């Protein structure tokens, strides 16, 4: 793994584990970053500074590590949080939309919750997640929000694996490159 960009001033601690959980997969472990309170605060501050001044109604956070970064950012920006959950985690009466998408290593289903005292139409959203590989998770969420009439003002991630996507508009704190991921994308994001 080669670090191309790093906006963090605190020590950069990312662990990788080859052939975990199965052979051919390299696991990226961000836990060392969030275990350090100074680094976690710095990550929050970087996102907040990037978003300050934008008229965001909601931070949208994919399960599960998006929750870690999105919640403190939403708190600082005084806006709401929308946790995007895996199918079956929300009671059926609270689901606004359920949709399938392709992940780096298979299909999955996500659900957007219904908003309280509001609708998606005309609201402004910003999506925050941990790792941007092919971008399929964020793209699926963005497409669904737009289909509900919402405006997606942008997307931000802690780590962008730049060679796996062509998204020049995603905001990232750390950019990495790994040649072997060019041919075969097998990246697991686990909590």
C-alpha positions in Angstrom: 0.0 0.0 0.0 1.4 3.4 -1.0 0.2 6.6 0.6 -0.3 9.2 -2.1 -2.1 11.9 0.1 -2.4 12.3 3.8 -4.1 15.3 5.4 -3.6 14.0 8.9 -0.9 15.7 11.0 -1.1 13.0 13.7 0.7 9.7 13.3 -0.9 7.6 10.5 -1.5 4.1 11.7 -3.3 1.8 9.3 -2.9 -2.0 9.6 -3.3 -4.4 6.7 -3.6 -8.1 6.9 -2.9 -10.2 3.8 -5.1 -13.2 3.1 -7.7 -12.1 5.7 -10.5 -13.2 6.1 -9.8 -15.4 3.1 -6.9 -16.0 0.7 -6.3 -13.2 -1.8 -8.0 -10.5 0.2 -6.0 -7.7 2.0 -7.9 -6.3 4.9 -7.5 -2.6 5.7 -7.9 -2.0 9.4 -8.7 1.6 10.4 -9.1 0.8 14.1 -5.7 2.2 15.0 -6.8 5.6 13.7 -10.0 5.7 15.7 -8.4 4.3 18.8 -6.3 7.4 19.1 -8.6 10.2 20.3 -6.4 12.9 18.8 -6.5 11.3 15.4 -10.3 10.7 15.6 -10.8 14.4 16.5 -8.5 15.5 13.7 -10.5 13.4 11.2 -13.7 15.0 12.4 -12.2 18.5 12.2 -11.0 17.9 8.7 -14.5 16.9 7.5 -16.1 19.8 9.4 -13.7 22.3 7.8 -14.4 20.9 4.4 -18.1 21.1 4.8 -18.5 24.3 6.8 -20.6 26.9 4.9 -22.5 24.3 2.9 -26.2 24.2 3.5 -26.4 20.5 4.6 -29.6 19.2 6.1 -28.3 15.6 6.7 -25.1 13.6 6.8 -25.7 10.2 5.3 -23.6 7.4 6.8 -23.4 3.8 5.4 -23.3 1.0 7.9 -21.1 0.5 9.9 -17.9 2.5 9.8 -19.6 5.5 8.2 -21.5 5.9 11.5 -18.1 6.5 13.3 -17.2 9.5 11.1 -20.6 10.9 10.1 -22.1 11.3 13.6 -19.5 13.7 15.1 -19.4 15.7 11.9 -23.2 16.1 11.9 -23.1 17.1 15.5 -20.5 19.8 14.8 -22.4 21.1 11.8 -25.8 21.0 13.6 -27.5 18.8 11.1 -29.2 15.5 11.2 -27.7 12.0 10.6 -29.1 9.3 8.3 -27.8 5.9 9.1 -28.0 3.7 5.9 -28.5 0.2 7.2 -28.1 -3.3 5.8 -31.4 -4.9 4.8 -33.4 -6.2 7.7 -31.9 -4.0 10.4 -34.7 -1.4 10.3 -38.4 -2.2 11.2 -40.3 -2.4 7.9 -42.6 0.5 8.8 -39.5 2.8 9.1 -38.0 2.1 5.7 -38.2 4.8 3.0 -36.3 2.8 0.3 -34.6 -0.5 -0.1 -32.1 -1.1 -2.9 -29.6 -3.7 -4.2 -26.1 -2.8 -5.2 -22.8 -4.4 -6.3 -20.0 -4.3 -3.7 -16.3 -5.0 -4.4 -16.9 -8.7 -3.4 -20.6 -9.4 -4.1 -24.1 -8.0 -4.0 -25.7 -6.4 -0.9 -28.9 -4.6 0.0 -29.2 -1.2 1.8 -32.1 0.7 3.3 -32.7 4.4 3.8 -34.9 5.2 6.8 -37.9 7.5 6.6 -37.2 11.0 7.8 -39.1 12.4 10.8 -41.2 15.6 10.2 -39.8 15.9 6.6 -39.2 14.2 3.3 -36.1 13.7 1.2 -37.4 15.9 -1.6 -35.6 19.3 -1.6 -33.3 18.5 1.3 -29.5 18.6 1.0 -27.4 15.6 1.8 -23.6 14.8 2.2 -22.4 11.2 2.3 -19.5 10.2 4.6 -18.0 6.7 4.6 -14.7 5.1 5.6 -13.2 3.6 2.4 -13.9 4.5 -1.2 -12.8 1.6 -3.4 -15.0 1.2 -6.5 -17.5 3.7 -5.2 -20.5 1.4 -5.6 -21.9 1.9 -2.1 -21.8 5.7 -2.2 -23.1 5.7 -5.8 -26.1 3.5 -4.9 -27.0 5.7 -2.0 -26.6 8.9 -4.0 -28.8 7.4 -6.8 -31.5 6.5 -4.3 -31.5 9.9 -2.6 -31.8 11.7 -6.0 -34.7 9.4 -7.0 -36.4 10.5 -3.8 -35.9 14.2 -4.8 -33.0 15.0 -2.6 -29.8 16.9 -3.5 -26.5 15.2 -2.8 -24.0 18.0 -2.3 -21.0 15.7 -2.2 -19.3 12.7 -0.7 -16.3 12.3 1.6 -14.2 9.4 2.8 -11.4 8.7 5.2 -9.5 6.6 2.6 -9.8 6.6 -1.2 -8.2 3.8 -3.1 -7.6 6.0 -6.1 -6.7 3.4 -8.7 -10.1 1.6 -8.3 -12.2 4.5 -9.3 -12.2 7.6 -11.4 -14.1 9.9 -9.0 -12.2 13.1 -8.9 -14.9 14.8 -6.9 -14.9 12.6 -3.8 -13.2 14.4 -0.8 -10.7 12.1 0.9 -8.4 12.6 3.8 -6.0 9.8 2.8 -5.4 8.5 -0.8 -3.7 5.1 -1.3 -2.6 3.1 -4.3 -1.9 -0.6 -4.5 -0.9 -2.1 -7.8 -2.3 -5.6 -7.2 -5.8 -4.1 -6.7 -5.8 -2.9 -10.4 -6.4 -6.3 -11.8 -8.6 -7.8 -9.1 -10.5 -5.8 -6.5 -10.9 -7.9 -3.5 -11.1 -5.5 -0.6 -13.1 -6.2 2.6 -14.4 -3.5 4.7 -15.1 -4.9 8.1 -15.8 -3.3 11.5 
